[in-house]
Amino acid sequence: MLTQVGGPLRLIWGALTFALALLALFQAPSYLLWQAAVVATEWGHTLALLALTALLPGWRRSRTGLVGGALGLGAALLALTPLARALGPAAALPAQLDAAFGTAMRPFGRPAPLTFNELVTGIALPKLAPQSLVYSSVAGRDELRLDFYPAQGARGPSPLLLVIHGGSWSGGDSTQLAPLNRYLAGQGYAVAAINYRLAPHWPFPAARDDVLAALTFLKSAAQELGLDSGKIVLLGRSAGGQLALLTAYGAADPAIRGVVSLYGPADMIYGYEHPSDPRVIDSRGVLEAYLGGTPATARSAYQAASPIAFVGADTPPTLLIHGGRDELVQLRQSERLAERLATAGRPHLLVSLPWATHGADFNLSGPFGQLSTYAIERFLAAVTQP
């Protein structure tokens, strides 16, 4: 009786894990499956262990058990492919960062781009609660706030990292990148993660203006907050990546030492002309809500919101991190920006991670999370040193 029950259950479990593991290789065809793909790629090592439970003793006792066990084994192998594909980029990353931005003298918290024990134990994070500070008041809405994480162990004014959340310019908040913020504060960087006005009620350039307002506030409060106002780096995720790039490129501020974009769009017209799969996200609708129309009706807004249009002789060093199979913001966005930066002769590096999808840094200890955290920390050390 146990064999009769165990066989069908193994078959169902093996089939489910195999179906999920397929998302480690193939682009997701819907929004829900895109979210599942983040799990399959960044928790693949955990999925592999779960899939192998189909091979617990007794799997050979029935035909359904044999098929279930085979599917579980196949699922485990598929689920481990992201980790296997991360080994090459991890080995190349330190030399790439040194070549692009110079060798940083500041000590690093992470010993290597990818460590297997942290897949299980997680990246160590300090127990640190941020301060909530008002940085701006805007007519028609409540006060704009930021989460401020003081630099830990600082012996003098600290470099500042301004963090801008994603969410298609219409959602998200300052807590989105809290684990990364805590980690970097623990490495001696002051971190300010901002909230900003959201579309469609507040279309472009409201969010960009809020980033500028946050910079003004933080500079004015530098002495009180223990900041080195001449060493500022902007970092944004997805929509926040666009805002970080646009502000860094357009501000003409020598205090901005660098900018990091995690899979952010760089050319809004290109994004509209090459939309994402509408079953995953209505990228054209997102752009219309943010920019107040289509390129035909609001072309000036599309141009003014495109970081790629502002690359020039004074563009600060740029770190771009993007998944090779991003279903929401195409890798081509970062590739085109990297090409423009190369033409302008500006320091930059595009870290393209072939297995990763959009939002892969959700698991800070996964393959994408580990490599991106290593790259960000090395970049910060390089661009903020004297």
ZAMARGU-4260 file (C-alpha; in steps of 0.2 Angstrom, whole numbers, plus 5000, padded with zeros to 4 digits):
<rodrens>
0) 5000/5000/5000 | 5014/5012/5004 | 5022/5008/4988 | 5006/5011/4978 | 5004/5028/4987
5) 5023/5033/4986 | 5024/5030/4968 | 5011/5043/4962 | 5017/5055/4975 | 5035/5054/4969
10) 5029/5056/4951 | 5019/5072/4955 | 5033/5079/4965 | 5046/5075/4952 | 5035/5083/4938
15) 5033/5098/4948 | 5051/5101/4952 | 5056/5097/4935 | 5043/5110/4928 | 5050/5123/4940
20) 5068/5119/4936 | 5065/5121/4917 | 5063/5140/4921 | 5082/5140/4925 | 5085/5138/4907
25) 5070/5145/4898 | 5063/5163/4898 | 5046/5164/4908 | 5031/5166/4897 | 5020/5175/4910
30) 5022/5187/4925 | 5019/5173/4938 | 5031/5162/4930 | 5044/5176/4929 | 5043/5176/4948
35) 5045/5158/4949 | 5060/5159/4938 | 5069/5170/4951 | 5066/5156/4963 | 5073/5143/4950
40) 5088/5152/4946 | 5093/5160/4963 | 5088/5146/4974 | 5092/5133/4962 | 5104/5124/4975
45) 5089/5122/4987 | 5077/5117/4973 | 5090/5103/4968 | 5090/5096/4986 | 5071/5096/4986
50) 5070/5088/4969 | 5081/5074/4975 | 5069/5069/4988 | 5060/5060/4974 | 5075/5047/4975
55) 5072/5043/4994 | 5072/5024/4997 | 5057/5015/4988 | 5058/5025/4972 | 5062/5009/4962
60) 5047/4999/4968 | 5035/5005/4955 | 5035/5012/4938 | 5028/5028/4943 | 5041/5029/4957
65) 5055/5026/4944 | 5048/5040/4933 | 5046/5052/4947 | 5064/5048/4953 | 5070/5051/4935
70) 5061/5068/4934 | 5068/5073/4951 | 5086/5069/4946 | 5083/5079/4930 | 5076/5093/4940
75) 5091/5093/4951 | 5103/5094/4937 | 5093/5108/4928 | 5092/5118/4945 | 5111/5118/4947
80) 5114/5125/4930 | 5113/5143/4936 | 5127/5140/4949 | 5137/5131/4936 | 5135/5145/4924
85) 5140/5158/4937 | 5158/5150/4940 | 5165/5158/4924 | 5159/5176/4927 | 5164/5174/4946
90) 5182/5169/4941 | 5184/5184/4928 | 5175/5197/4939 | 5190/5203/4950 | 5201/5206/4935
95) 5187/5215/4925 | 5184/5227/4939 | 5203/5231/4941 | 5204/5234/4923 | 5189/5245/4922
100) 5191/5255/4938 | 5208/5252/4944 | 5214/5242/4959 | 5205/5248/4975 | 5216/5249/4991
105) 5201/5248/5003 | 5199/5231/5012 | 5183/5221/5006 | 5171/5212/5016 | 5168/5198/5003
110) 5183/5186/5001 | 5178/5181/4983 | 5164/5184/4971 | 5155/5168/4974 | 5157/5156/4990
115) 5147/5140/4991 | 5145/5141/5010 | 5135/5158/5009 | 5123/5149/4997 | 5117/5140/5013
120) 5122/5152/5027 | 5118/5168/5018 | 5129/5184/5017 | 5132/5190/5035 | 5123/5206/5038
125) 5125/5218/5053 | 5110/5221/5064 | 5107/5239/5059 | 5090/5248/5059 | 5090/5264/5048
130) 5085/5281/5053 | 5069/5289/5044 | 5073/5306/5039 | 5063/5319/5029 | 5072/5326/5015
135) 5059/5336/5005 | 5041/5342/5006 | 5031/5343/4991 | 5014/5351/4988 | 5001/5338/4986
140) 5009/5324/4995 | 5016/5319/5012 | 5034/5323/5016 | 5047/5313/5006 | 5058/5302/5018
145) 5074/5292/5016 | 5081/5278/5026 | 5098/5282/5032 | 5110/5269/5037 | 5126/5276/5046
150) 5143/5269/5041 | 5148/5256/5054 | 5166/5259/5062 | 5169/5275/5053 | 5183/5285/5060
155) 5179/5301/5049 | 5167/5307/5036 | 5161/5292/5026 | 5157/5290/5007 | 5139/5290/5003
160) 5129/5278/4993 | 5112/5285/4987 | 5100/5270/4984 | 5085/5271/4972 | 5072/5257/4972
165) 5063/5250/4957 | 5045/5246/4954 | 5041/5252/4936 | 5041/5270/4943 | 5024/5266/4950
170) 5028/5256/4965 | 5041/5250/4978 | 5049/5259/4992 | 5065/5263/5002 | 5065/5246/5010
175) 5067/5236/4994 | 5086/5234/4995 | 5087/5234/5014 | 5099/5218/5015 | 5111/5226/5003
180) 5110/5243/5012 | 5114/5235/5028 | 5129/5225/5021 | 5137/5240/5013 | 5134/5251/5029
185) 5143/5237/5038 | 5158/5239/5026 | 5159/5258/5031 | 5148/5266/5018 | 5134/5278/5023
190) 5118/5273/5014 | 5103/5283/5010 | 5088/5274/5002 | 5075/5286/4996 | 5057/5286/4993
195) 5051/5296/4978 | 5035/5302/4970 | 5027/5288/4959 | 5018/5288/4942 | 5006/5290/4935
200) 5000/5303/4948 | 5018/5310/4947 | 5025/5308/4930 | 5043/5312/4924 | 5052/5322/4930
205) 5045/5321/4947 | 5055/5306/4953 | 5071/5313/4945 | 5069/5329/4954 | 5066/5320/4970
210) 5083/5311/4968 | 5091/5329/4966 | 5082/5335/4981 | 5089/5320/4991 | 5106/5324/4986
215) 5104/5342/4991 | 5098/5338/5008 | 5111/5325/5011 | 5125/5337/5006 | 5118/5350/5018
220) 5117/5338/5032 | 5134/5330/5028 | 5142/5336/5044 | 5128/5331/5055 | 5127/5314/5047
225) 5146/5311/5046 | 5146/5311/5027 | 5160/5315/5015 | 5150/5326/5003 | 5163/5325/4990
230) 5162/5306/4988 | 5144/5301/4982 | 5139/5286/4972 | 5121/5283/4965 | 5114/5265/4964
235) 5097/5260/4957 | 5088/5244/4953 | 5077/5243/4938 | 5067/5259/4936 | 5079/5266/4950
240) 5093/5261/4939 | 5086/5273/4926 | 5085/5287/4939 | 5102/5284/4946 | 5110/5285/4928
245) 5100/5300/4923 | 5104/5310/4938 | 5122/5305/4938 | 5125/5309/4920 | 5114/5325/4920
250) 5119/5333/4937 | 5137/5338/4931 | 5142/5336/4949 | 5160/5331/4953 | 5154/5325/4970
255) 5146/5310/4961 | 5160/5298/4959 | 5151/5284/4951 | 5134/5276/4947 | 5128/5258/4948
260) 5113/5252/4938 | 5105/5235/4941 | 5096/5230/4925 | 5089/5248/4923 | 5083/5255/4906
265) 5095/5267/4897 | 5085/5272/4881 | 5067/5275/4884 | 5063/5277/4865 | 5072/5260/4861
270) 5062/5252/4876 | 5046/5258/4868 | 5051/5252/4851 | 5057/5235/4858 | 5044/5230/4871
275) 5044/5216/4883 | 5032/5201/4881 | 5015/5209/4886 | 5011/5192/4895 | 5025/5196/4907
280) 5024/5215/4908 | 5015/5229/4898 | 5031/5239/4896 | 5024/5251/4884 | 5010/5255/4896
285) 5023/5257/4910 | 5032/5270/4900 | 5017/5279/4894 | 5012/5281/4913 | 5029/5287/4918
290) 5032/5299/4903 | 5015/5305/4900 | 5012/5297/4883 | 5020/5288/4868 | 5036/5293/4859
295) 5024/5301/4846 | 5015/5312/4859 | 5029/5315/4872 | 5045/5313/4863 | 5054/5327/4873
300) 5050/5317/4889 | 5057/5301/4882 | 5073/5310/4876 | 5075/5319/4893 | 5073/5303/4903
305) 5085/5293/4893 | 5102/5292/4901 | 5111/5286/4885 | 5108/5303/4878 | 5118/5312/4892
310) 5134/5302/4890 | 5149/5314/4888 | 5167/5318/4892 | 5162/5320/4911 | 5151/5305/4913
315) 5156/5297/4930 | 5162/5279/4931 | 5148/5267/4928 | 5145/5249/4934 | 5131/5240/4924
320) 5124/5223/4931 | 5111/5214/4920 | 5104/5197/4918 | 5106/5189/4901 | 5088/5182/4900
325) 5080/5197/4908 | 5061/5196/4904 | 5057/5214/4909 | 5071/5225/4904 | 5081/5218/4890
330) 5100/5216/4892 | 5102/5226/4876 | 5098/5241/4885 | 5114/5240/4896 | 5124/5234/4881
335) 5119/5249/4871 | 5124/5260/4885 | 5140/5251/4887 | 5144/5254/4869 | 5140/5273/4871
340) 5152/5274/4886 | 5166/5265/4876 | 5164/5277/4862 | 5165/5292/4874 | 5180/5284/4883
345) 5172/5284/4900 | 5176/5271/4913 | 5163/5257/4914 | 5160/5239/4915 | 5145/5229/4910
350) 5143/5213/4921 | 5132/5202/4910 | 5126/5186/4920 | 5119/5174/4907 | 5107/5163/4918
355) 5099/5178/4927 | 5082/5186/4925 | 5075/5202/4931 | 5075/5205/4950 | 5088/5191/4953
360) 5096/5200/4967 | 5081/5197/4978 | 5091/5183/4985 | 5107/5192/4991 | 5115/5176/4994
365) 5111/5168/4977 | 5123/5168/4963 | 5117/5184/4956 | 5116/5192/4973 | 5134/5187/4978
370) 5142/5192/4962 | 5133/5209/4961 | 5137/5213/4979 | 5155/5209/4976 | 5155/5220/4961
375) 5147/5234/4970 | 5158/5234/4985 | 5174/5233/4974 | 5167/5248/4963 | 5163/5258/4978
380) 5180/5256/4985 | 5188/5260/4968 | 5179/5276/4964 | 5178/5283/4982 | 5197/5281/4986
385) 5207/5297/4987
</rodrens>
